Amino acid sequence: MDEIKVNVCQVSLNKDIPLIIENYKNFKKFYKKINLFIVCPNDQISEFKQKIIFDEVEIIGEEDIIEFKKFEIIYNNLVREVTYKEQFDRRLKWYYQQVLKMTFSFNFIKETNQNIVIWDSDTIILKK
């Protein structure tokens, strides 16, 4: 029987690099085949690539998925009439993160016909 391959997507900032490394090692304990896709701000890509050096890890810039400015324009057009716009605006970066996760995952599934797990970068896997 073939070993299960696990594809994992994380949207992260450089402050979570130590957790990502720990998580990668834990995933490797449970699954022999893993692909970890890390989406990060474009200005942090080099730091991620310097500190996370594993063959199964791919670092992707946020703007390769959707530029924040473009997301903000779409967002502003959609929430123009929303009653709670001020509260939504305070979480704009969080909404951007969710769109990055969903967009990357949708495109990954469409292109590869494989499943993918969206994993919060501040969460550590403890068991299979």
Stockholm file with secondary structure:
# STOCKHOLM 1.0

chainA/1-128         MDEIKVNVCQVSLNKDIPLIIENYKNFKKFYKKINLFIVCPNDQISEFKQKIIFDEVEIIGEEDIIEFKKFEIIYNNLVREVTYKEQFDRRLKWYYQQVLKMTFSFNFIKETNQNIVIWDSDTIILKK
#=GR chainA/1-128 SS CCCCEEEEEEECCGGGHHHHHHHHHHHHHHCSEEEEEEEECGGGHHHHHHHCCCTTEEEEEGGGTCCHHHHHHHHHHHSTTCTTHHHHHHTHHHHHHHHHHHHHHHHHHHHHCCCCEECCTTCCCCCC
#=GC SS_cons         CCCCEEEEEEECCGGGHHHHHHHHHHHHHHCSEEEEEEEECGGGHHHHHHHCCCTTEEEEEGGGTCCHHHHHHHHHHHSTTCTTHHHHHHTHHHHHHHHHHHHHHHHHHHHHCCCCEECCTTCCCCCC
//
